[in-house]
Amino acid sequence: MVQFFLDTASVSEIEEFVRWGVADGVTTNQKIFLSEGSVDFKKRILRICDIVDGPVSVETTRSEVKDLLREAREYASWHKSVVVKVAMYGDGRGLEVVRQLTKEKIKTNMTVMMTFNQLVLAAKAGATYASLFFNRSKEAGENPLQIIKDYVALAKDGGVRAKLIVGSIRTPEDVAQAVAAGAHIITVPAKILREMPANRRTDETIAEFDKAWTEFLDIQKRGKAQV
């Protein structure tokens, strides 16, 4: 079964979707925390870890290998649910960081990837998760649906072990396409997740059934119910 990771750092949003039973984890990044405003970064991450029963991705912000490693180790020490996000730098330094963290048994989510080759490299380096940016990949001239299918097929054959996360989701249709293509995990913003249960015809049908039940109860009140 596909998993949904919430693309948010909002406590209220995470609590909402945990109640729905559809929150398998949480992913955060710099832009997400910027939208949260003035919050204590570590305390918010720990609060999220307490709410959701699943991995919580925390993204590194440094640029040099030694600084990335130091930052990653700090985040990993905060809670057992923390997964460290490391970007796929074009010069390979992200792969070097992931490889070292893997040796230290620190879970990683290699992120900001647009191509099949990047995903394979992340998996080879030992990443726990490999994140494909669905719409940004499309904008870069790639075919993200084919990338998902190819990577999932490779994973089924045992060629790679990293779980595929599909992010950069902008519409409910993006979610449907990624699920149908076989994505292991999809990161979904709260706005999109709230749109997914809604359908005009569903609402009309519920209203039709409610009206029929009201009429049925009225008939019972006006006469003796037949067995």
KABEL-V944067 format. One record per backbone hydrogen bond with DSSP energy under -0.5 kcal/mol. CO is the residue of the C=O (numbers start at 0). NH is the residue of the N-H. E is the energy in kcal/mol with one decimal. If there is no record, write none. Layout:
[[CO;NH;E] [CO;NH;E]]
This chain:
[[2;4;-0.5] [2;185;-2.3] [3;23;-2.8] [3;24;-0.7] [4;187;-2.6] [5;7;-1.4] [5;26;-2.8] [8;10;-0.5] [9;13;-2.3] [10;14;-2.7] [11;15;-2.0] [12;16;-2.1] [13;17;-2.0] [14;18;-1.8] [15;19;-1.2] [16;20;-0.9] [16;21;-1.9] [16;22;-0.6] [17;20;-0.6] [21;23;-0.8] [24;5;-2.7] [25;56;-2.8] [26;7;-0.7] [28;32;-2.0] [29;33;-2.0] [30;34;-1.7] [31;35;-0.7] [32;35;-0.5] [32;36;-0.8] [33;36;-0.9] [36;38;-1.4] [38;40;-0.7] [39;43;-2.6] [40;44;-2.2] [41;45;-2.5] [42;46;-2.1] [43;47;-2.4] [44;48;-2.3] [45;49;-1.5] [46;50;-1.3] [47;51;-2.5] [51;53;-1.3] [54;25;-2.5] [55;82;-2.6] [56;27;-1.3] [57;84;-3.0] [63;67;-2.9] [64;68;-2.5] [65;69;-1.9] [66;70;-2.5] [67;71;-2.7] [68;72;-2.5] [69;73;-1.8] [70;74;-2.4] [71;75;-2.6] [72;76;-1.3] [73;77;-0.6] [74;77;-1.4] [74;78;-0.6] [78;81;-1.3] [80;55;-2.5] [82;57;-2.8] [83;108;-2.8] [84;59;-2.4] [85;110;-2.4] [86;88;-1.5] [88;91;-1.5] [91;95;-1.9] [92;96;-2.1] [93;97;-2.5] [94;98;-2.6] [95;99;-1.9] [96;100;-2.6] [97;101;-2.5] [98;102;-1.7] [99;103;-1.4] [100;105;-2.8] [101;104;-1.7] [104;106;-0.5] [106;83;-2.5] [107;127;-0.9] [107;128;-2.0] [108;85;-1.8] [109;130;-3.2] [110;87;-1.7] [112;132;-3.0] [114;118;-1.6] [115;119;-2.3] [116;120;-2.4] [117;121;-2.4] [118;122;-2.3] [119;123;-2.6] [120;124;-2.1] [121;125;-0.7] [121;126;-2.3] [122;125;-0.9] [127;162;-2.3] [128;109;-2.4] [129;131;-0.6] [129;164;-2.8] [130;112;-1.3] [131;133;-1.1] [131;166;-3.0] [132;136;-2.7] [133;137;-1.8] [134;138;-2.4] [135;139;-1.2] [136;141;-2.4] [137;140;-1.7] [141;143;-0.6] [142;146;-2.1] [143;147;-2.6] [144;148;-2.2] [145;149;-2.7] [146;150;-2.6] [147;151;-2.7] [148;152;-2.1] [149;153;-2.0] [150;154;-2.5] [151;155;-2.3] [152;156;-1.4] [153;158;-2.6] [153;159;-0.5] [154;157;-1.4] [162;129;-2.8] [162;164;-0.6] [163;184;-2.0] [164;131;-3.0] [164;166;-0.6] [165;186;-2.3] [166;133;-2.2] [167;134;-1.4] [170;174;-1.3] [171;175;-2.2] [172;176;-2.6] [173;177;-2.3] [174;178;-2.6] [175;179;-2.5] [176;180;-1.8] [177;181;-0.6] [177;182;-2.3] [178;181;-1.3] [183;2;-2.1] [184;165;-2.4] [185;4;-2.5] [185;187;-0.6] [187;6;-2.0] [188;192;-2.3] [189;193;-2.4] [190;194;-0.9] [191;195;-1.1] [192;196;-0.6] [194;197;-0.9] [198;202;-2.3] [199;203;-2.4] [200;204;-2.2] [201;205;-2.4] [202;206;-2.2] [203;207;-2.0] [204;208;-2.4] [205;209;-2.6] [206;210;-2.2] [207;211;-2.1] [208;212;-2.2] [209;213;-2.2] [210;214;-2.1] [211;215;-2.1] [212;216;-2.5] [213;217;-1.8] [214;218;-2.0] [215;219;-1.8] [216;220;-1.8] [217;221;-1.6] [218;222;-1.0]]
